[in-house]
């Protein structure tokens, strides 16, 4: 699976927003950008795209920033990826195969793409928050 930097940054930003969802407070772009070394101007473009997709909302002012519109339990990785990259997140060609050999290859790619979509659609940001917390706890014991 190939992810663009834009998609990776979008997923990281949404995960950060999911981690702070219960506070109800918006998170500033600067804080999000600093947490993951994302250029602020690029992150702002990404957040605007997520806002246009109806996944985040923004608040203006000194105490403003971005927050998730829906709970992390309701938001999946696939939704964020599709908001950034469009409906196709697999990276596989969907052109018509011209031979039985190509057909076998394309069939395998199609199956892989279907499974990928299943995993991404079943992965909520709440699940990712839990995994991040478990990873953080494990690091304290090293």
Residue pairs with C-beta under 8 A, 6 or more apart in sequence:
1 89
1 90
1 91
1 116
2 91
3 81
4 84
4 85
6 42
6 46
6 84
6 85
7 80
7 81
7 84
7 85
7 89
9 36
9 38
9 42
9 43
9 46
10 46
10 49
10 50
10 80
10 81
10 83
10 84
11 77
11 80
11 81
12 35
12 36
12 38
13 32
13 36
13 38
13 43
13 46
13 47
13 50
13 66
14 50
14 55
14 56
14 68
14 75
14 80
14 125
15 125
15 128
15 129
15 132
16 27
16 32
16 35
16 36
17 27
17 32
17 56
17 66
17 67
17 68
18 68
18 72
18 75
18 125
18 126
18 128
18 129
19 129
19 132
20 27
20 67
21 67
21 68
21 71
21 72
24 67
25 63
25 65
25 67
26 58
26 59
26 63
26 64
26 65
26 66
26 67
27 65
27 66
27 67
28 64
28 65
29 40
29 43
29 44
29 47
29 65
29 66
30 40
31 65
32 38
32 43
32 47
32 66
33 39
33 40
33 43
46 84
47 56
47 58
47 66
49 83
49 84
50 56
50 66
50 80
50 83
50 84
51 57
51 58
51 66
53 79
53 83
54 69
55 68
55 69
55 70
55 75
55 79
55 80
55 83
56 66
56 67
56 68
56 69
57 66
57 67
57 68
57 69
58 64
58 65
58 66
59 65
59 66
59 67
68 75
68 125
71 126
72 124
72 125
72 126
72 128
72 129
73 124
73 125
73 126
74 124
75 124
75 125
76 120
76 121
76 122
76 123
76 124
76 125
77 120
77 121
77 123
77 124
77 125
77 128
78 89
78 117
78 120
78 121
78 123
81 89
81 120
82 89
88 94
89 116
89 117
89 120
90 109
90 112
90 113
90 116
90 117
92 106
92 109
92 110
92 112
92 113
93 106
93 109
94 106
94 110
97 103
97 105
97 106
